[in-house]
Amino acid sequence: GYRKIAILGSEQAWEQEQAEHIKSKFEELGGKVVSYELPPTDGDLRGEGLKIAASKPDAVALPIYFQKAQAAKRLREQGVKVPFYSVLIDNFMIDAAQGALEGTITISDVTPSKEFVEKYEKRFNQSPDFGSDTSYDTVKLIAQAMKATGSTDATVLKSYLKKLKTYQGSSGRLTFDGKGGVLKKPKLTVVKEGKIVDYTD
């Protein structure tokens, strides 16, 4: 139902790519981007916060990663009270934002299984970070390819992996596209009482 949004990314390539995609898709759907900010990655974000506040958006997209907590704090300091939407969020960011990310809805394909999280926490006495589950699955898949082919040759392993259709791993159900790409269903989460929980309407 939003008609106008603000986007706060950065000059960093991945963050800029995310911002561009959000902008183009939102405009394609008939929405208006009232503030589009791509500051340097070492900026203090005060100026960007003022611009976004002045634009009076219905919501703010935060495809900014490394400065996400700082961005959220700056926006809240400037009186921006609309919902935040983000890509990727972790407990460190939530803690650093000191409540500014509360209610932020995030879409992510970082979906470690409950079993993986429990085993990880038991072994390392901390929660797994981004990519832990995916890295684990990657190693398991390479080991599976080596065992199945009896080879360590990269070309042979690549050929084996490209023939896979699906894999149920610690990071969820993976679907292989036959061209080297791996797809996974993303999920929505929300920051609620300082914790990342599954989002439900």
N, C-alpha and C positions, 0 to 999 in steps of 0.2 A: 503493500500500500504506500510505500514511500515514493514521493515525486521528485525530491531533491536531496542529494547527498553530497558530502564532502569526502575527499580521499586524501589520506596522508600516507605517502610512501617515502621513498628516498631516491637518491641518484644511484644507489647500489643496483647492479643489473637485475638481480632476481626480484628485488622489491619493486623496481620500476616496471618490470614486465608484468607483475601481478597487478599493479596500479593501472597500467594501460588496459589490461584485459577487463578489469572491473569497469573502468570508464566506458570502454567501447560497448560492452554488453549492456550496461545500464542505459546508455543513450539509445542503443538499438531497441530497447524495450520501451522507449518513450520517456525515460526519466531525464532529469537535468543534473549535471555535476556543477554545483555552485562554487566549489573551491577544490582546486587540484594542486596539491603541494608535493614537490619532490625535492626536499632540501638535501644539502650535503650530509653525509653520514656522521659528521662530527658537530653538527649544529646543535644549538640549545633548544630549538623548536618553539621559542616564545613567539616569534613573529608569525610562524605558521599557525600557532594556536589562536592568535588574535584574528588572523584572516578567516580561519574556519568559524570562529565564534561570530564574526561580523556577517558571515554568509547565511547564517541561520538555517542550517541543514536539518532534514528530518532524521538523519542518521549519519554516522561517520564510519567509513571503511578504513581499516588500519592494516594495509599490506606492508607494514613496516615491521621488521623482525628485531634487529639488534637494539633499537631504541624504543621498542613497544611500550615498556613501562614508563619511560620518560615522556613519550608522546601522550599517553593516557593521562598522566599527571598534569601536563601542561594544558591539555584541553579542559580537564575538570577545573583547573585553576582559573581558566578564562570563562568559566560559567557554562561550558558546553555540557548539557544534561541529557542529550539525546542518546539513543542506543549506539553501542559500538559493535562492529562486525570485524572479524579478524581471520587471518590464516595463521595457523600454528600458535600455540600458546603453551607455556609450561609453568610449573610451580615457582621457579625462580623469578619469572616475569611478574607473576601475581604478587609475590611477596615484595618485590622492588616497587611495584606500582602503589603500594600502601592503600588499597581499596579502590583505586581509580579504574581498575579493570572489572570490578564487580558488575555482573550482568552481561558481560561481553559474550557474544555468541560467535563460535569459531567453527569453521569447517576444516576438517583434517583427514588425511589418509594415514595418520599415525594412529594405528588401532591395535596396540598390543593385546594379546589374549589375557584374560584374568589369570590363567594358570602361569603364563610367562611372567607377569608382574609379581605374583606371589613367590615364585621360585627365585626371581631376581632379588626381591627384597630380602628374602631369607638368606640368600648367599652373600649379598653385598651390603646389607643393612641400609639400603637407600632405594628410592624409586628409580626405575629405568629412565634414562634421558631419551630425547628424540633420537630415533634411528637405532636404538638398542635392539628392538625386536626385528627390524628389517635387516640389520647387520647379521644377527643370529641366523635368520632365514637364508641370507646370502651364503654364509659359510656352509650351512647344512645342504643347500642346493649344489654348491660346488663339490662338496664331499660326495653327494649322491651321484653327480655326473662322473666323478673320478672312479667311483666304485663300479658304476654301470658300464663304463667304457674301458676301464682298465688303463686309462691314460691320464697324463697331466698336461698334454698338449692343449694349448688355449683354443686352437681351431677345432679340435675334436670336442672339447667341452662346450664350446659355443654352439656347435651343431646339435649336440644333445639337448642343451637348454632351450634352443629355439623350437624343438619338437614337442616340448611340454605343453600341455593344455591348461591344467590347473594344479595348484599346490596349496594344501591347507597347512599353514605354518603358524609360527608364534605371532606374526603380524596380521593374521587374518587369511582369508581366501584370496589367493593370487590367481589371476587369469593371464595367460601368456598370449600375445597377439601373433606369434610366429615370426615377427620381424625384430625381436630383441626387446620389445616393450612389455612391461608388466602393468596390468591394471588392477585396481582394488577399489571396492566401494568405499567412498568417504563417509564420515559420520559427523553429525553436529554435536557440539558440546557447549556448555555455558559455564561461566564462572559464577558459582553460587556459594556464598558464605566463605569465600576465599579458596574454594576447591573446584576442580574441573569435574563436572558431572555431565552425563548424557543429557542432551537437550530434548525436551518433549513439549509440544504445544500446550 
